[in-house]
Amino acid sequence: MVTFWRYVGERLIICLATIALSVTIVFFAPRLVPGDPLGAVTLKLSQMGGNRGSPELVAEYTRRFGLDKSPLEQYGSYLRQMTQGDMGYSIASFPSTVGDLLKNALPWTVGLLLVTTIISWTLGSVIGGLVGWTGGRSPVLQALVPVALVLYTIPYYILAIMLVFLLAFFWPIFPITGAYTIGAQPSLTPGFVVDVLHHAVLPALSIVLVSLGWWFLSMRSLIVSVKGEDFMTWAEAKGLPQRRIFWGYAFRNALLPQATGLALSLGHIVGGALVTETIFGYPGLGYLIFNSIKTLDYPVIQGSVLLIIFAVAIVNFILDLVYPLIDPRIRYGAAART
Amino acid sequence: MAGAVAIEALVAPSVVETRSILRQLSGNRKFMVGFFIFMGLLVASVVGALILGPVALRSGAFAPRLGVGTPGALLGTTSLGQNILAQLTQAIPNSMMVGLVAATIGTVIGAALGLTSGYFGGKVDAALRVLIDVFLSVPSLLFLILISSLLRGLSVVAIAVIIGLFAWAWPARAVRSQVLSLKEQPFVQVGLLSGLTGLEIVAGELMPHLVPWLGANFINAFIGAILTESGLAILGLGSQKDMTLGGMIYWSLNYGALLNNLWWWWLTPVVVLIVLFGALYMMHLGLDEVANPRLRTQS
């Protein structure tokens, strides 16, 4: 029990350290940049037709952003705001708050990522497992290995660009951009759902295909190494049917490291999805970040980035606690993830 | 003294090692094919830049939207009348430099931290492990988005340095676990017995064993850095001054090259990136085989 709590403590420290580090970087990074932060804000306002540089405005902003206080006090109040989930206003789409924009974008990203990750992980594991199991006996399945290698080496966004060209421009089967037809009213009617799915096919396909290659390759090599284990010989000797040996012995054992890989790849998948969303104009967090970069909307960039980092850190923490439950071989020891 | 000489002979195979690694690499087909493609791209860009000259780089040097095969602009031109072939001669070396600079920084920091953490153990190890795990668990692209959205107008070298500063976690973890297993080897014990200090053992005894293996990691980091830079560029955070392959993709998408059927514009950087990644991947496989002899029997 003592080792269990030590393990939980260690994982919690890592989770909290991640969050603390990112919050700190987000706070100090803008302040390390030479130049006047208010200059950028008022310039932005003047571009939007506002009143630039009036002393009252600058004074008001100085007060509102707490720039008249010492950096340490500013950091303190920034942390207080963070804990209340207050991330301020968007500059480009004022008076929307950063929270509102994130709330609108989040479901698209989470939906896209969740579905594609489940599909590619399941498909990749099953096909990779079968290919590893049959080995050289099935040349057809073996031919999938180089295909997976190619998919694995192609970056997310390159596949995305090619898919747009082939399936949206050259053969216009799927819409080129957006998450639903412009002007459609988001609702739970069958027509709208079909529309959303139709729009989601290409972005989903590009994420699934790329990550599929990786799951395929890792599952294949896991099965190959499980095949050499003593319990496999034992199962053969008992005369169990091949199907049973594959699913109950080989596949099941290889699935656990595969689950670990899923957690580790989380950050990578998120990063890939951000760029993919941009290419497809898919209105999730990635596209929000892309648009905020264009309009220099720093509060929104900051909010989206923090949100994703928090989410990844917390999901990693939960998965760390769950592994030992699904895999008794991983003990709550320090070396759990090495 | 005679006994001391015998122990020294046991201890120091490092020079021989390095030379034999080079020999093994030059005999490795995968590595050499990758290496020649890589060098071919680099040499072609440098020579191409010399032939085309700086004038060809200017926007408006040619008529806009010329197709492939135009004399003087063999790969066509952009909507701004830029010569795509001339852009390529800048973008390829720049993208390679991003990989080189970032991978060097990431590998050096990672190897140093991994060696320290693995060799010295204890409290140092505990603290460094938390640090490594933190950097592993966050998608570094996000930090990079934050930082580069603030620091506009960066040169491509500066972007490469920032990418490198976030690229050390994987090598650090990998080196650490490698060192943990090497530490138990008899030659380290022999080194300790013959009175070498910790630093001498790390540099003289452990490093030679890690070199081929760090090489494979280096190539991985190289690929990762180019990938990251291109991702940043496509998000609009690339260097505004220097053209890279990702930057070429960004501008082509920005001017709607996909929808206006200017396929030579977007397809050129995409194909070059794929070829570059393919070449680097071959080099990685080759280095892996040298570092890990068991792989050779499998293939």
Interface residues (C-beta under 8 A of the other chain):
Chain A: E10 I13 I14 A17 T18 L21 S22 I25 V26 A29 P30 V33 T153 I154 P155 Y157 I158 I161 M162 V164 F165 F169 I176 L264 G267 H268 V270 G271 L274 V275 T278 I279 G286 I289 F290 S292 I293 K294 L296 Y298 I301 Q302 V305 I308 I309 V312 A313 N316 R337 T338
Chain B: V130 L131 D133 V134 L136 S137 V138 P139 S140 L141 L142 F143 I145 L146 I147 S149 L150 L151 R173 R176 S177 L227 S230 G231 I234 L235 G236 L237 I249 L253 L258 L259 N261 W263 W266 V270 L273 I274 F277 G278 Y281
